[in-house]
Amino acid sequence: MRNHWWQSIRWQLALGSTLVALLATGLLALMALLAIINYYSIDQKNRLDAAAISDAHNLSIAYPQYGTLQRTYLNLNGNIFTADERNEYYIVIFNIENKKVYAPGTQLARIPTLAALVVALRTPNAPHPAVNGLLQAVRAARNNVQTESEIGPGRLIARPFITVPITAGADNSQVVGVLLMMPRNAADNTVPPFVSAVGKAVLLGALVAALVAALVAILFSRTLTRPISNLNRAARAMAAGDYSVRVETEAQGELGELSHSFNEMAAQLNRDVEELRKQEAWRRELIMSITHDLATPLTAIAGLGEALIDGVNQSREEYEETGRVIVRETLRLRRLVRDLHVMAKVEAGALYPVRKQVRLAALVDEVLAVLATEFERAQVEPINTVPFTLPPIPVDPDMLTRVFTNLCSNAIRHTPTGGTVTISAQQHGNEVLVSVTDTGVGIPPNALERVFERFFRADNARRSSTGGSGLGLAIVKAMIEAHGGRIWAENVPGGGARFTFSLPLNPTRSDAIVNAKTVPLT
């Protein structure tokens, strides 16, 4: 099933990171704007207070000289109210004596009454609160400074104004007028230029930061999800049957460990699959080999039996020869069945040695005595050079007898007439090394690593003449490994083959030694 791009972990992680970055950037920009507006409002109020109080003080000082507020205003207008103040503030003077209004500039110049002031200062929605403040100040004729501001829902920027009484002299408490000052942006209900410029810069910076954060989030998500994508592709390839696939990544941390674990799992699975394939090939080879090995003696027995029934044999010697052949082929079948039984125990992991203390030299003598007939028939000389001074070895005597029997039988089959089979041993540290060496043709180099495989024969053309089942060396290896040892094969310089195996003197396996007695030398 193919997923949409927005369903992938990469894009979900990128989008999530981008949203978080946008939210954080937006909050940071908002906090910056609020801080700027707050400090600007404080600064604006301080400047407004300073300007209004200074202008009202100058008018109060000049009032006694001119006698009336109107003449004072007309004579000092250009000196008191600077061009910067006229551009930045709305300035209104209300004369209590004649209830007239004076304002520098052209917007509110010579407004005759308070009603006209209300109309002049009216905002698009309602009169500015400064009008009410002015009226209150005039009616009360208070001898103090009143600064107020309007901050309501949906309004982040304060709309300050100030009303300052004008007295008849600097020290006179008689109020002759009221000075009203408020910023033009407050009266016009507009954003101050400074706040507007700084706000645009903050918003532009926040937008750039958000874009950079989004780009970094996309690149980071790609870096983070690339190993996951590689794992996904490898898993798909493995599901398709490619067990040799591996994940190559430079990721560290959990993703690196996950990739390493995946590779180990893939390697183990590949080994298991190869082992299953080998087991399947071995099963097919087993069936073919068993069929062949069973067919040969059964055919001989059946043919000889039919000859006996048909009366082909006429003399006693012929009957005896026929009987010997039948017995030989029957014993061959029994050996094959026994070997298959041992291999079945090996496959089931049920091959456990019953250890006893054994004198190796005496055990070799017993094996060679049993095989004496085979050595005589093949005209091969057995040689036992195992020293009697070797310490007793904790082994299963029946298994070790089978090991020597199989190795000697294998050596006899591949040693020409007049050759020798030598059994030697020596102690090497905490183990004993035992060797069975023949003077035959040796083992082909390409077959040295496979001689212990089941049903493997270095020369398939000689399988009938040698008479082996192909399981002897595999059984030997299984029994040696069951004792905690190891076995290997090599060619002897000058001709011949040598099979060497080790037996530990102090095994670490948990197999109990059931009998501590030493096997007698004779």
C-alpha positions as a printed NumPy array, in Angstrom:
array([[  0.   ,   0.   ,   0.   ],
       [  1.429,   3.371,  -1.045],
       [  1.057,   6.202,   1.453],
       [  0.561,   9.862,   0.61 ],
       [  3.499,  12.204,   1.119],
       [  1.875,  13.888,   4.113],
       [  1.539,  10.498,   5.839],
       [  5.286,   9.879,   5.889],
       [  7.234,  10.345,   9.109],
       [  9.607,  12.731,   7.374],
       [  6.94 ,  15.243,   6.376],
       [  4.974,  14.85 ,   9.59 ],
       [  8.143,  15.58 ,  11.535],
       [  9.002,  18.492,   9.221],
       [  5.516,  19.989,   9.426],
       [  5.364,  19.508,  13.183],
       [  8.78 ,  21.117,  13.662],
       [  7.796,  23.969,  11.337],
       [  4.584,  24.626,  13.245],
       [  6.455,  24.635,  16.543],
       [  9.037,  27.017,  15.067],
       [  6.291,  29.282,  13.7  ],
       [  4.491,  29.298,  17.041],
       [  7.671,  30.054,  18.963],
       [  8.684,  32.773,  16.491],
       [  5.2  ,  34.293,  16.566],
       [  5.158,  34.367,  20.356],
       [  8.632,  35.897,  20.426],
       [  7.603,  38.56 ,  17.862],
       [  4.429,  39.324,  19.823],
       [  6.366,  39.695,  23.058],
       [  8.856,  41.963,  21.298],
       [  6.053,  44.128,  19.875],
       [  4.331,  44.383,  23.255],
       [  7.609,  45.374,  24.898],
       [  8.27 ,  47.989,  22.216],
       [  4.739,  49.391,  22.494],
       [  4.975,  49.509,  26.283],
       [  8.294,  51.334,  26.339],
       [  7.152,  53.642,  23.539],
       [  3.959,  54.498,  25.442],
       [  5.954,  55.259,  28.578],
       [  8.389,  57.423,  26.633],
       [  5.537,  59.165,  24.776],
       [  3.77 ,  59.946,  28.05 ],
       [  6.946,  61.32 ,  29.629],
       [  7.646,  63.567,  26.66 ],
       [  4.003,  64.67 ,  26.527],
       [  4.014,  65.574,  30.23 ],
       [  7.277,  67.476,  29.95 ],
       [  6.164,  69.47 ,  26.91 ],
       [  2.68 ,  70.351,  28.252],
       [  3.871,  71.333,  31.719],
       [  6.673,  73.457,  30.242],
       [  4.328,  75.247,  27.814],
       [  1.678,  75.869,  30.51 ],
       [  4.382,  77.211,  32.842],
       [  5.663,  79.607,  30.164],
       [  2.136,  80.859,  29.466],
       [  1.53 ,  81.379,  33.206],
       [  4.776,  83.36 ,  33.57 ],
       [  3.94 ,  85.612,  30.587],
       [  0.285,  86.145,  31.575],
       [  0.85 ,  89.103,  34.005],
       [  2.82 ,  90.939,  31.288],
       [ -0.012,  90.862,  28.731],
       [ -3.01 ,  90.856,  31.053],
       [ -5.206,  88.422,  29.159],
       [ -4.717,  84.853,  27.985],
       [ -5.651,  85.812,  24.412],
       [ -2.897,  88.468,  24.152],
       [ -0.447,  86.164,  25.905],
       [ -1.174,  83.376,  23.436],
       [ -1.018,  85.679,  20.393],
       [  2.312,  87.204,  21.42 ],
       [  4.047,  84.028,  22.551],
       [  2.525,  81.435,  20.193],
       [  5.57 ,  81.151,  17.958],
       [  8.023,  81.168,  20.858],
       [  6.284,  78.665,  23.129],
       [  4.924,  76.094,  20.699],
       [  7.784,  74.919,  18.492],
       [  7.352,  73.466,  15.022],
       [  8.163,  69.969,  16.329],
       [  5.4  ,  70.246,  18.919],
       [  2.9  ,  71.467,  16.331],
       [  3.785,  68.522,  14.063],
       [  3.678,  65.918,  16.824],
       [  0.826,  67.105,  19.063],
       [ -2.617,  68.601,  18.917],
       [ -2.423,  71.676,  21.231],
       [ -5.589,  73.33 ,  22.44 ],
       [ -5.885,  76.303,  24.892],
       [ -9.251,  77.084,  26.45 ],
       [ -9.762,  80.597,  27.797],
       [-11.953,  80.5  ,  30.882],
       [-12.612,  84.255,  30.73 ],
       [-14.253,  84.386,  27.318],
       [-14.681,  80.647,  26.878],
       [-12.797,  80.682,  23.619],
       [-10.419,  78.146,  22.235],
       [ -6.986,  78.807,  20.715],
       [ -4.918,  76.251,  18.848],
       [ -1.562,  76.667,  17.068],
       [ -1.49 ,  75.472,  13.48 ],
       [ -4.309,  75.399,  10.991],
       [ -6.286,  72.327,  12.022],
       [ -7.905,  73.788,  15.114],
       [ -7.024,  77.478,  14.764],
       [ -9.414,  79.908,  16.476],
       [-12.15 ,  77.483,  17.306],
       [-14.602,  79.787,  19.082],
       [-16.404,  77.477,  21.49 ],
       [-16.141,  74.15 ,  23.256],
       [-18.856,  72.813,  20.956],
       [-16.604,  73.488,  17.984],
       [-13.745,  71.735,  19.802],
       [-15.924,  68.68 ,  20.265],
       [-16.666,  68.653,  16.536],
       [-13.013,  69.202,  15.617],
       [-11.737,  66.405,  17.841],
       [-14.495,  63.975,  16.979],
       [-13.143,  60.575,  15.839],
       [-14.909,  58.512,  13.146],
       [-16.84 ,  56.668,  15.868],
       [-17.137,  58.958,  18.875],
       [-15.623,  62.073,  20.485],
       [-12.113,  61.602,  21.805],
       [-11.921,  61.122,  25.588],
       [ -9.635,  64.119,  25.737],
       [-12.636,  66.351,  25.144],
       [-14.299,  65.035,  28.274],
       [-11.064,  65.487,  30.172],
       [-10.802,  69.052,  28.966],
       [-14.356,  69.825,  29.986],
       [-13.8  ,  68.304,  33.401],
       [-10.628,  70.289,  33.87 ],
       [-12.326,  73.522,  32.847],
       [-15.366,  73.005,  35.066],
       [-13.34 ,  72.043,  38.109],
       [-10.577,  74.595,  37.394],
       [ -8.205,  72.25 ,  39.171],
       [ -4.749,  73.448,  39.912],
       [ -3.065,  70.182,  38.993],
       [ -1.91 ,  68.197,  36.002],
       [ -4.136,  65.42 ,  34.667],
       [ -2.75 ,  62.808,  32.31 ],
       [ -5.071,  60.089,  31.092],
       [ -4.992,  57.437,  28.431],
       [ -7.441,  55.159,  26.714],
       [ -6.6  ,  51.45 ,  26.499],
       [ -9.524,  49.203,  25.676],
       [-10.234,  45.788,  24.116],
       [ -8.577,  45.475,  20.737],
       [ -6.34 ,  48.506,  21.407],
       [ -2.682,  47.788,  22.224],
       [ -1.388,  51.362,  21.814],
       [ -2.366,  53.896,  24.477],
       [ -4.055,  57.177,  23.431],
       [ -2.679,  59.611,  26.044],
       [ -3.602,  63.251,  26.558],
       [ -2.805,  65.827,  29.239],
       [ -4.675,  68.837,  30.64 ],
       [ -2.611,  71.451,  32.506],
       [ -4.141,  74.565,  34.141],
       [ -2.77 ,  77.987,  33.143],
       [ -2.58 ,  80.449,  36.023],
       [ -2.26 ,  84.217,  36.246],
       [  1.43 ,  84.151,  37.082],
       [  3.854,  81.433,  38.047],
       [  2.909,  81.562,  41.735],
       [ -0.763,  82.603,  41.326],
       [ -3.372,  79.997,  41.998],
       [ -5.998,  81.749,  39.83 ],
       [ -6.763,  79.51 ,  36.831],
       [ -7.256,  81.534,  33.667],
       [ -7.161,  78.709,  31.173],
       [ -6.469,  75.082,  30.462],
       [ -3.819,  73.624,  28.118],
       [ -4.735,  70.342,  26.377],
       [ -2.079,  68.364,  24.511],
       [ -2.338,  64.978,  22.896],
       [ -0.292,  63.151,  20.203],
       [ -1.629,  63.483,  16.693],
       [ -1.643,  59.707,  16.219],
       [ -3.788,  59.407,  19.381],
       [ -6.27 ,  61.969,  18.086],
       [ -6.287,  60.473,  14.592],
       [ -6.472,  56.932,  16.004],
       [ -3.438,  55.835,  13.935],
       [ -0.349,  53.771,  14.711],
       [  2.713,  55.837,  15.615],
       [  5.327,  55.859,  12.824],
       [  8.011,  54.514,  15.143],
       [  5.847,  51.614,  16.286],
       [  4.802,  50.934,  12.706],
       [  8.389,  50.841,  11.431],
       [  9.682,  48.728,  14.297],
       [  6.653,  46.422,  14.057],
       [  7.27 ,  45.845,  10.356],
       [ 10.93 ,  45.087,  11.062],
       [ 10.002,  42.633,  13.835],
       [  7.402,  40.916,  11.668],
       [  9.824,  40.699,   8.742],
       [ 12.507,  39.273,  11.033],
       [ 10.008,  36.787,  12.469],
       [  8.998,  35.731,   8.955],
       [ 12.617,  35.231,   7.91 ],
       [ 13.318,  33.302,  11.132],
       [ 10.246,  31.142,  10.528],
       [ 11.343,  30.378,   6.947],
       [ 14.86 ,  29.488,   8.118],
       [ 13.408,  27.333,  10.902],
       [ 11.131,  25.573,   8.397],
       [ 14.077,  24.899,   6.067],
       [ 16.204,  23.6  ,   8.943],
       [ 13.282,  21.427,  10.116],
       [ 12.903,  19.9  ,   6.647],
       [ 16.645,  19.203,   6.363],
       [ 16.784,  17.859,   9.915],
       [ 13.774,  15.617,   9.354],
       [ 15.382,  14.272,   6.206],
       [ 18.587,  13.542,   8.078],
       [ 16.631,  11.895,  10.881],
       [ 14.35 ,   9.811,   8.682],
       [ 16.916,   8.766,   6.087],
       [ 18.09 ,   5.779,   8.193],
       [ 14.429,   4.813,   8.678],
       [ 13.903,   4.961,   4.899],
       [ 16.99 ,   2.804,   4.412],
       [ 15.646,   0.338,   6.953],
       [ 12.296,   0.296,   5.172],
       [ 13.924,  -0.393,   1.793],
       [ 16.078,  -3.116,   3.313],
       [ 13.044,  -4.698,   4.975],
       [ 11.173,  -4.666,   1.65 ],
       [ 14.149,  -6.274,  -0.087],
       [ 14.329,  -8.896,   2.646],
       [ 10.596,  -9.537,   2.342],
       [ 11.188, -10.096,  -1.385],
       [ 13.741, -12.817,  -0.587],
       [ 17.048, -10.9  ,  -0.676],
       [ 18.595, -11.857,   2.665],
       [ 22.001, -10.424,   1.78 ],
       [ 20.741,  -6.832,   1.998],
       [ 22.39 ,  -4.574,   4.575],
       [ 21.693,  -1.074,   5.875],
       [ 24.543,   1.387,   5.418],
       [ 24.161,   4.451,   7.622],
       [ 26.328,   6.884,   9.527],
       [ 23.587,   7.655,  12.036],
       [ 24.509,   7.569,  15.7  ],
       [ 22.461,   6.86 ,  18.792],
       [ 19.286,   4.774,  18.705],
       [ 18.998,   4.825,  14.892],
       [ 22.581,   3.639,  14.524],
       [ 21.958,   0.859,  17.036],
       [ 18.737,  -0.052,  15.223],
       [ 20.584,  -0.264,  11.891],
       [ 23.329,  -2.36 ,  13.479],
       [ 20.754,  -4.681,  15.038],
       [ 18.947,  -4.951,  11.703],
       [ 22.199,  -5.922,   9.973],
       [ 22.902,  -8.522,  12.635],
       [ 19.38 ,  -9.866,  12.268],
       [ 19.74 ,  -9.95 ,   8.474],
       [ 23.096, -11.732,   8.753],
       [ 21.682, -14.277,  11.19 ],
       [ 18.615, -14.765,   9.   ],
       [ 20.842, -15.174,   5.958],
       [ 22.852, -17.803,   7.807],
       [ 19.684, -19.562,   8.889],
       [ 18.323, -19.53 ,   5.346],
       [ 21.626, -20.813,   3.982],
       [ 21.583, -23.513,   6.638],
       [ 18.04 , -24.433,   5.677],
       [ 19.103, -24.626,   2.067],
       [ 22.032, -26.801,   3.04 ],
       [ 19.71 , -28.958,   5.113],
       [ 17.378, -29.284,   2.147],
       [ 20.29 , -30.159,  -0.145],
       [ 21.537, -32.598,   2.486],
       [ 18.075, -34.125,   2.748],
       [ 17.942, -34.68 ,  -1.006],
       [ 21.477, -36.054,  -0.964],
       [ 20.571, -38.218,   2.022],
       [ 17.655, -39.745,   0.179],
       [ 19.793, -40.376,  -2.921],
       [ 22.671, -41.792,  -0.885],
       [ 20.486, -43.987,   1.276],
       [ 18.665, -45.207,  -1.797],
       [ 21.956, -46.067,  -3.463],
       [ 23.571, -47.552,  -0.364],
       [ 20.517, -49.626,   0.413],
       [ 19.91 , -50.683,  -3.162],
       [ 23.386, -52.147,  -3.68 ],
       [ 23.369, -54.711,  -0.84 ],
       [ 19.651, -55.395,  -1.202],
       [ 20.14 , -56.124,  -4.886],
       [ 23.022, -58.459,  -4.094],
       [ 21.08 , -60.232,  -1.332],
       [ 17.976, -60.535,  -3.521],
       [ 20.008, -61.872,  -6.461],
       [ 21.863, -64.41 ,  -4.356],
       [ 18.642, -65.48 ,  -2.681],
       [ 17.015, -66.062,  -6.045],
       [ 20.102, -68.058,  -7.105],
       [ 19.725, -70.251,  -4.034],
       [ 16.04 , -70.789,  -4.761],
       [ 16.667, -71.545,  -8.413],
       [ 19.387, -74.072,  -7.522],
       [ 22.127, -72.308,  -9.477],
       [ 24.735, -73.239,  -6.86 ],
       [ 25.797, -76.856,  -7.27 ],
       [ 28.667, -77.316,  -4.824],
       [ 29.186, -76.678,  -1.131],
       [ 31.858, -74.106,  -1.873],
       [ 29.375, -72.092,  -3.948],
       [ 26.801, -72.229,  -1.161],
       [ 29.383, -71.071,   1.368],
       [ 30.507, -68.215,  -0.879],
       [ 26.918, -67.152,  -1.424],
       [ 26.316, -67.204,   2.331],
       [ 29.413, -65.124,   3.008],
       [ 28.304, -62.51 ,   0.484],
       [ 24.821, -62.364,   1.985],
       [ 26.267, -61.974,   5.491],
       [ 28.69 , -59.264,   4.305],
       [ 25.941, -57.276,   2.6  ],
       [ 23.659, -57.698,   5.6  ],
       [ 26.388, -56.376,   7.916],
       [ 26.846, -53.494,   5.515],
       [ 23.141, -52.67 ,   5.816],
       [ 23.375, -52.896,   9.591],
       [ 26.332, -50.47 ,   9.666],
       [ 24.417, -48.043,   7.49 ],
       [ 21.354, -48.212,   9.749],
       [ 23.551, -47.748,  12.809],
       [ 25.291, -44.739,  11.251],
       [ 21.943, -43.194,  10.384],
       [ 20.789, -43.726,  13.957],
       [ 23.881, -41.946,  15.311],
       [ 23.406, -39.03 ,  12.89 ],
       [ 19.776, -38.755,  13.953],
       [ 20.954, -38.399,  17.571],
       [ 23.47 , -35.764,  16.46 ],
       [ 20.75 , -33.786,  14.674],
       [ 18.514, -34.002,  17.74 ],
       [ 21.354, -32.874,  20.047],
       [ 21.03 , -36.093,  22.026],
       [ 24.613, -37.327,  21.687],
       [ 25.924, -37.293,  25.264],
       [ 29.167, -39.023,  26.258],
       [ 29.174, -41.229,  29.37 ],
       [ 32.665, -40.479,  30.634],
       [ 35.067, -42.883,  32.279],
       [ 38.77 , -42.663,  32.964],
       [ 40.381, -44.481,  30.014],
       [ 43.959, -45.479,  29.212],
       [ 44.285, -44.424,  25.578],
       [ 47.067, -46.9  ,  24.623],
       [ 45.05 , -49.871,  25.871],
       [ 41.916, -48.694,  24.049],
       [ 43.854, -48.381,  20.759],
       [ 45.225, -51.92 ,  21.204],
       [ 41.671, -53.252,  21.595],
       [ 40.476, -51.419,  18.466],
       [ 43.39 , -52.693,  16.352],
       [ 42.77 , -56.224,  17.605],
       [ 39.157, -56.056,  16.444],
       [ 40.207, -54.651,  13.064],
       [ 43.049, -57.128,  12.587],
       [ 41.093, -59.109,   9.985],
       [ 40.464, -55.999,   7.89 ],
       [ 44.117, -54.97 ,   8.093],
       [ 45.194, -58.47 ,   6.994],
       [ 42.714, -58.512,   4.103],
       [ 43.952, -55.105,   2.875],
       [ 47.587, -56.052,   3.601],
       [ 48.049, -52.823,   5.58 ],
       [ 50.139, -52.711,   8.758],
       [ 48.636, -51.033,  11.893],
       [ 51.077, -49.23 ,  14.187],
       [ 50.244, -48.064,  17.719],
       [ 52.731, -45.483,  19.061],
       [ 50.527, -44.115,  21.842],
       [ 52.731, -43.908,  24.978],
       [ 51.49 , -45.766,  28.037],
       [ 52.676, -42.855,  30.157],
       [ 49.793, -40.679,  29.059],
       [ 47.437, -39.834,  31.935],
       [ 43.953, -41.381,  31.882],
       [ 41.448, -39.43 ,  29.806],
       [ 37.803, -38.873,  30.858],
       [ 35.978, -40.087,  27.717],
       [ 33.142, -42.322,  26.648],
       [ 35.005, -45.559,  25.724],
       [ 32.269, -46.734,  23.344],
       [ 32.29 , -43.441,  21.451],
       [ 36.091, -43.269,  21.334],
       [ 36.201, -46.883,  20.084],
       [ 33.804, -45.864,  17.318],
       [ 36.033, -42.886,  16.488],
       [ 39.15 , -45.04 ,  16.099],
       [ 37.228, -47.708,  14.19 ],
       [ 35.873, -45.216,  11.659],
       [ 39.22 , -43.449,  11.197],
       [ 41.09 , -46.746,  10.774],
       [ 38.475, -48.141,   8.385],
       [ 38.669, -44.934,   6.345],
       [ 42.494, -45.165,   6.301],
       [ 42.408, -48.843,   5.247],
       [ 40.122, -48.081,   2.296],
       [ 42.462, -45.392,   0.99 ],
       [ 45.838, -47.013,   1.729],
       [ 47.409, -49.218,  -0.954],
       [ 48.791, -52.696,  -0.283],
       [ 51.942, -52.619,   1.812],
       [ 51.072, -49.295,   3.44 ],
       [ 50.747, -48.444,   7.121],
       [ 48.216, -46.816,   9.445],
       [ 49.841, -45.197,  12.482],
       [ 48.029, -44.057,  15.636],
       [ 49.987, -41.619,  17.817],
       [ 49.199, -39.302,  20.73 ],
       [ 50.883, -36.694,  22.896],
       [ 49.909, -34.445,  25.741],
       [ 49.733, -30.753,  24.867],
       [ 48.898, -28.576,  27.844],
       [ 45.481, -29.482,  29.205],
       [ 44.578, -31.739,  26.298],
       [ 45.771, -34.791,  24.407],
       [ 46.323, -34.646,  20.636],
       [ 45.651, -37.941,  18.832],
       [ 46.572, -38.554,  15.177],
       [ 45.688, -41.324,  12.708],
       [ 48.101, -41.211,   9.753],
       [ 48.068, -43.375,   6.621],
       [ 50.411, -43.728,   3.662],
       [ 47.722, -43.481,   1.006],
       [ 47.187, -41.036,  -1.803],
       [ 46.081, -38.215,   0.514],
       [ 43.091, -35.913,   0.29 ],
       [ 42.507, -33.511,  -2.621],
       [ 43.179, -29.942,  -1.367],
       [ 39.716, -28.752,  -2.374],
       [ 38.167, -31.532,  -0.28 ],
       [ 40.032, -30.921,   3.01 ],
       [ 37.349, -28.556,   4.313],
       [ 34.499, -30.905,   3.377],
       [ 35.695, -34.326,   4.426],
       [ 33.609, -34.148,   7.622],
       [ 30.371, -33.33 ,   5.808],
       [ 27.69 , -35.996,   5.707],
       [ 27.713, -38.185,   2.597],
       [ 30.704, -36.3  ,   1.177],
       [ 33.24 , -38.407,  -0.71 ],
       [ 36.421, -36.968,  -2.121],
       [ 36.215, -39.443,  -5.019],
       [ 32.644, -40.382,  -5.93 ],
       [ 33.907, -42.791,  -8.575],
       [ 35.417, -44.94 ,  -5.796],
       [ 32.367, -45.102,  -3.553],
       [ 31.559, -48.659,  -4.548],
       [ 35.091, -49.906,  -4.211],
       [ 35.711, -48.226,  -0.876],
       [ 32.355, -49.266,   0.455],
       [ 31.896, -46.291,   2.785],
       [ 28.51 , -44.767,   3.553],
       [ 29.802, -41.195,   3.654],
       [ 28.79 , -40.811,   7.311],
       [ 31.881, -42.179,   9.094],
       [ 33.879, -38.95 ,   9.338],
       [ 30.769, -36.885,  10.127],
       [ 30.088, -39.256,  13.055],
       [ 33.711, -38.946,  14.184],
       [ 33.488, -35.139,  14.224],
       [ 30.188, -35.19 ,  16.133],
       [ 31.591, -37.533,  18.801],
       [ 34.813, -35.556,  19.235],
       [ 32.887, -32.281,  19.579],
       [ 30.552, -33.968,  22.072],
       [ 33.665, -34.528,  24.215],
       [ 34.6  , -30.835,  23.938],
       [ 37.409, -31.441,  21.453],
       [ 38.084, -30.548,  17.829],
       [ 39.256, -32.451,  14.75 ],
       [ 40.924, -31.527,  11.468],
       [ 42.45 , -33.201,   8.436],
       [ 45.69 , -32.523,   6.569],
       [ 47.928, -34.096,   3.985],
       [ 51.298, -35.532,   5.02 ],
       [ 54.327, -34.375,   3.026],
       [ 55.414, -37.225,   0.785],
       [ 51.973, -38.813,   0.604],
       [ 49.183, -39.855,   2.89 ],
       [ 46.577, -38.192,   5.075],
       [ 46.502, -37.376,   8.77 ],
       [ 43.399, -36.918,  10.949],
       [ 44.133, -35.193,  14.258],
       [ 41.724, -34.616,  17.111],
       [ 42.021, -33.241,  20.632],
       [ 40.569, -34.545,  23.894],
       [ 40.522, -32.338,  27.026],
       [ 42.021, -33.79 ,  30.174],
       [ 39.76 , -31.65 ,  32.36 ],
       [ 36.52 , -31.169,  30.429],
       [ 34.388, -28.157,  31.27 ],
       [ 31.2  , -29.847,  30.152],
       [ 28.682, -30.889,  32.798],
       [ 28.844, -34.567,  31.799],
       [ 29.41 , -36.634,  34.908],
       [ 32.156, -39.199,  35.021],
       [ 30.14 , -42.256,  35.905],
       [ 33.068, -44.471,  36.679],
       [ 36.382, -43.24 ,  37.963],
       [ 38.096, -46.608,  37.565],
       [ 40.855, -46.896,  34.994],
       [ 40.299, -49.304,  32.124],
       [ 42.793, -52.108,  32.561],
       [ 45.783, -52.234,  30.247],
       [ 44.921, -55.723,  29.045]])
